[in-house]
Amino acid sequence: MDFQRINNLEMETEDHYRKKANFYRTSPEYGKMISLYPILETSIKDCKGESLVA
């Protein structure tokens, strides 16, 4: 982790966060969470494709 970057409060690139999200969505923890909370899976599917951030 780059502490210099943290101290400057700079955000990572959008691509960085997209890669993190993709990694998370393919993780075993995510799969377990979805199986435990079916309503969450439905809500995620309902939001797919939405432009939630300008």
C-alpha positions in Angstrom: 0.0 0.0 0.0 1.3 3.4 -0.9 1.1 5.5 2.3 2.3 8.6 0.4 -0.9 8.5 -1.6 -3.1 8.0 1.4 -1.5 11.0 3.2 -2.3 13.1 0.1 -5.9 11.9 0.1 -5.7 11.2 -3.6 -8.3 8.9 -5.1 -7.4 6.0 -7.3 -8.5 5.9 -10.9 -11.9 4.7 -12.0 -10.3 1.7 -13.6 -8.7 0.8 -10.3 -12.1 0.7 -8.6 -13.7 -1.2 -11.4 -11.0 -3.9 -11.1 -11.5 -4.0 -7.3 -15.3 -4.4 -7.8 -14.9 -7.1 -10.4 -12.5 -9.0 -8.1 -14.9 -8.7 -5.2 -17.9 -9.9 -7.2 -16.0 -13.1 -8.1 -14.8 -13.8 -4.5 -16.1 -16.6 -2.4 -17.2 -14.1 0.3 -19.5 -12.3 -2.2 -21.0 -15.6 -3.3 -21.7 -16.6 0.3 -23.2 -13.2 1.1 -25.5 -13.4 -1.9 -26.7 -16.9 -0.9 -27.4 -15.7 2.6 -29.4 -12.6 1.5 -31.4 -13.4 -1.6 -33.1 -10.0 -1.5 -29.6 -8.4 -1.9 -29.1 -10.4 -5.1 -32.4 -9.1 -6.5 -31.6 -5.5 -5.5 -28.2 -5.8 -7.2 -29.8 -7.2 -10.4 -32.3 -4.3 -10.4 -29.5 -1.8 -10.3 -27.4 -3.4 -13.0 -26.7 -1.0 -15.8 -27.9 2.1 -13.9 -25.7 5.1 -13.9 -25.5 5.7 -10.2 -22.5 8.1 -10.3 -22.3 11.1 -12.5 
